[in-house]
Amino acid sequence: MFENIPNKYTCVCPLCGVSNVSIETVATPFITKLWISMGVDVSGMLNFPWLFKFKCTCCQLGYYYPEACGNDKFYSQLSKWDWYYGHEGKTEYSIVSSLVQNGEKLIDVGCGIGEFCRYLDASVQFTGLELSTKAVGIAKSLGRNVLQLNIKELPENYISAFDFVTCFQVLEHVQVIDDFFKPLVSMCRQGGIICLAVPNSDSFLGEAVNHIMNAPPHHLLHWCEKSLRFLATKYHLEVFQYTEEPIQGVHLRAIHTVYWARYISNFFHIERRSFDSRIRLKFVNFLSRIASIFSSVLHPSMIQKGQSSIIILRK
């Protein structure tokens, strides 16, 4: 699978514009195979032989080239999984809901089925924006104010109209940052709050092997604290608070797998890649089961960072 790998590729960072050299090259048929093993059809979305992975030397943003964005069909498939749009104990929900005052206007961009509104007082004027037809249909069936609207096509009455703009687990899916983030900021009133949550590439996610949910056409960008703070500076926003999610029980199995795989790879001097056909999925699952048995061996200092980074910005 990794024979005849092309030479390293050079590409410009979509956040800061610095030119970077790829750190990894992945055969896209292998990515497609992993998605198929999850029961997800990605036909038409990965129409190129190689995928290049980068990590910016300036802002630390991780990104892929060529860009391969998931479409409505893709996210309709993912929505069939009960856990995809939410699980109990989401740190960003509890942090942000504690900041929202009764009666304030809040818009949640990329809201999925609108789960966040369950955490808000009934007096909060909640609006959700979502592109997935399936998710919008579920939200409406639950009586939630969720609209199928592209953020690039905002009506004029949305400009500077909201006290809070939230965007949870969405920025990692964005193809062109400026096209998405500029209109997002424009919806927030002066002095208002913008709340972002993204998978943290400095956590266990950054070391996970064959973690298909952290790859195109699902995750196009890999964010960390430094890249989020760079984003704030670029768009003239004040950082009000930055938080890294603590370990959640739902992620323990994945965390054990990552750290034991790292230990075994280091012990046997095995080079590790983000995507590697030599590390079979069955072997990864086997590591996970063994790791669960010996989970107490993992020192707490090794697993301080949970899945998400949450940054709260003031306009």
Secondary structure, DSSP 8 states (H G I E B T S, - for coil): --TT-----EEE-TTT--EEE-SEEEEHHHHHHHHHHTT---TTT--SSEEEEEE-TTT--EEEES-----HHHHHHHTTSTTTT--TT-HHHHHHHTT--TT-EEEEET-TTTGGGGGS-TTSEEEEE---HHHHHHHHHTT--EE---GGG--GGGTT-EEEEEEES-GGG-SSHHHHHHHHHHTEEEEEEEEEEEEBTTSGGGG-SS-GGGSTTT--EEB-HHHHHHHHHHTT-EEEEEEE----GGGHHHHHHHHHHHHHHHHTT----SS-TTS-HHHHHHHHHHHHHTGGGS-GGGG---SEEEEEEE-
